Amino acid sequence: MTEIVGHFLVFTVVAIGFLLTPLLLGKLLRPRIHSPEKDATYECGEPTIGSSYIQFDLRFYVVALLFIIFDVEVVFFFPWATVFGNSVHLTDTSLLATDRVRLSEQILSLASGSLTPESAISAKTALTLGWLGVVDVLVFFSVLLVGFAYVWKRGDLDWVRASSQRSKFASGSVGGSEKPLRQSNPQAAG
């Protein structure tokens, strides 16, 4: 336990060092020429005009959440690939007994040397495990595809359609009537 704590403390000290070293070097080496233009607020190269309390389109958040959800779900393929790869190796009947024991211990998450060659996973069992892994990943991937199809059908990924509908409403030619639009911005009306 104390060895783990020691490693954690060394890691923490090194991480803090990696954070502070560039900051301190920058403070020591950069020129100190101040001007009102340099001290002004800078945001992505755009001048800061108007209120910072503007309403963003909700689609930005929806797309970001969808990206995070689908991106995180892809992480679940890595443990599956490890178990599937080991089980495919175990299906080889010409595999040495020591390799079969080592792969069986990896699949079963056992300590090294805890299995005997007689208690290792057989080629027939490994084939069943491999097919079970294929079925599992197909079910998982089909759930992902159903979720993706739902999001697509709902229109959350369709940016062009929403922009074209907005331009129809802005021109005032909806349904053949040429009514002028009311101003929705109260500041522009003044």
C-alpha positions in Angstrom: 0.0 0.0 0.0 2.8 2.4 0.9 4.4 1.8 -2.5 1.3 2.9 -4.3 1.1 6.0 -2.2 4.7 6.8 -2.9 4.1 6.4 -6.6 1.1 8.6 -6.4 3.0 11.3 -4.6 5.9 11.2 -7.1 3.3 11.4 -9.9 1.6 14.4 -8.2 4.9 16.2 -7.7 6.0 15.6 -11.4 2.6 16.8 -12.6 2.7 20.0 -10.6 6.3 20.5 -11.9 5.1 20.1 -15.5 2.4 22.7 -14.8 4.5 25.3 -13.0 7.7 25.1 -15.1 6.3 26.7 -18.3 4.4 29.3 -16.3 7.5 30.3 -14.4 9.7 30.3 -17.5 7.2 32.4 -19.3 7.1 34.9 -16.5 10.8 35.2 -16.4 11.5 35.4 -20.2 8.6 37.3 -21.7 8.8 41.1 -22.3 6.9 43.3 -19.8 5.4 45.9 -22.2 1.9 46.9 -21.1 -0.6 48.9 -23.1 -4.3 49.3 -23.0 -4.7 47.2 -26.1 -2.7 44.4 -24.6 -4.6 44.5 -21.3 -8.0 44.5 -23.1 -10.1 41.3 -22.9 -9.3 39.0 -25.8 -11.8 36.3 -26.9 -11.0 34.2 -30.0 -9.8 37.1 -32.1 -13.2 38.8 -32.0 -13.7 42.2 -30.4 -15.8 42.2 -27.3 -18.9 44.2 -28.3 -22.2 43.9 -26.6 -23.4 41.8 -23.7 -21.8 38.5 -22.9 -25.2 37.1 -22.0 -26.4 35.9 -25.4 -28.5 32.8 -26.1 -26.7 30.1 -28.0 -28.5 27.8 -30.3 -29.4 24.6 -28.4 -28.1 22.5 -31.2 -24.6 23.2 -30.2 -25.1 21.6 -26.9 -27.1 18.6 -28.4 -24.3 17.9 -30.9 -21.7 18.2 -28.2 -23.6 15.8 -25.9 -24.1 13.3 -28.8 -20.4 13.4 -29.6 -19.5 12.7 -26.0 -22.0 9.9 -25.7 -20.9 8.1 -28.9 -17.3 8.8 -28.2 -17.4 7.3 -24.7 -19.3 4.3 -25.9 -16.5 3.5 -28.4 -14.2 3.0 -25.3 -16.2 -0.1 -24.4 -14.9 -1.8 -27.6 -11.3 -2.0 -26.2 -11.9 -4.5 -23.3 -14.1 -6.5 -25.7 -11.3 -6.6 -28.3 -8.8 -7.8 -25.7 -11.0 -10.7 -24.5 -12.0 -11.5 -28.1 -8.4 -11.5 -29.3 -7.3 -13.8 -26.5 -10.2 -16.2 -27.0 -9.4 -16.4 -30.7 -5.8 -17.3 -29.9 -7.1 -20.0 -27.5 -9.0 -21.6 -30.4 -5.7 -22.7 -31.9 -5.3 -26.4 -31.1 -1.6 -26.3 -31.7 -1.0 -23.7 -28.9 1.6 -24.6 -26.3 0.3 -25.5 -22.9 2.2 -22.6 -21.2 0.7 -20.1 -23.7 -2.8 -21.5 -23.2 -2.4 -21.2 -19.4 -1.1 -17.6 -19.7 -4.0 -16.5 -22.0 -6.6 -18.3 -19.8 -5.2 -16.4 -16.8 -5.5 -13.1 -18.7 -9.1 -13.8 -19.8 -10.2 -14.9 -16.3 -8.2 -12.1 -14.6 -6.3 -14.5 -12.4 -2.8 -14.2 -10.9 0.1 -15.7 -12.9 0.7 -19.3 -12.0 -2.8 -19.9 -10.5 -4.0 -22.2 -13.3 -2.7 -25.6 -14.4 -2.6 -26.8 -18.0 -5.6 -29.1 -17.2 -7.7 -26.2 -15.8 -6.9 -23.8 -18.7 -9.6 -22.9 -21.2 -9.9 -25.5 -23.9 -10.1 -24.7 -27.6 -13.8 -25.7 -27.8 -14.7 -23.4 -24.8 -12.6 -20.6 -26.4 -14.6 -21.0 -29.6 -17.8 -20.7 -27.7 -16.4 -17.6 -25.9 -15.4 -16.1 -29.2 -18.9 -16.5 -30.7 -20.5 -15.2 -27.5 -18.2 -12.1 -27.8 -19.3 -11.6 -31.5 -22.9 -11.7 -30.5 -22.3 -9.4 -27.6 -20.6 -6.8 -29.7 -23.3 -7.0 -32.4 -26.0 -6.4 -29.8 -24.0 -3.5 -28.4 -23.4 -2.0 -31.8 -27.0 -2.5 -32.9 -28.1 -0.5 -29.8 -25.7 2.3 -30.9 -27.1 2.2 -34.4 -30.7 2.4 -33.2 -29.7 5.5 -31.0 -27.9 7.0 -34.0 -30.9 6.4 -36.3 -33.2 8.0 -33.7 -31.0 11.1 -33.4 -30.7 11.3 -37.2 -34.5 10.9 -37.7 -35.2 13.5 -35.1 -33.1 16.0 -37.0 -30.5 16.7 -34.4 -27.7 16.2 -36.9 -29.4 18.1 -39.7 -27.9 21.6 -39.8 -28.7 22.6 -43.3 -32.5 22.0 -43.0 -32.8 24.2 -40.0 -30.9 27.0 -41.7 -32.9 26.8 -44.9 -36.2 27.0 -42.9 -35.0 30.0 -41.0 -34.1 31.8 -44.2 -37.7 31.1 -45.5 -39.1 32.7 -42.3 -36.7 35.6 -42.5 -37.7 36.5 -46.1 -41.4 36.5 -45.2 -42.5 34.2 -48.0 -44.0 31.5 -45.9 -47.2 30.1 -47.4 -47.2 32.6 -50.2 -47.9 35.6 -48.0 -45.5 38.5 -48.2 -46.0 39.9 -44.7 -43.2 41.7 -43.2 -41.7 40.1 -40.1 -42.0 41.7 -36.7 -38.8 42.7 -35.2 -37.8 40.2 -32.5 -34.9 42.2 -31.2 -36.1 45.0 -28.9 -32.8 46.8 -29.0 -32.9 47.1 -32.7 -36.4 48.6 -32.6 -35.3 51.7 -30.6 
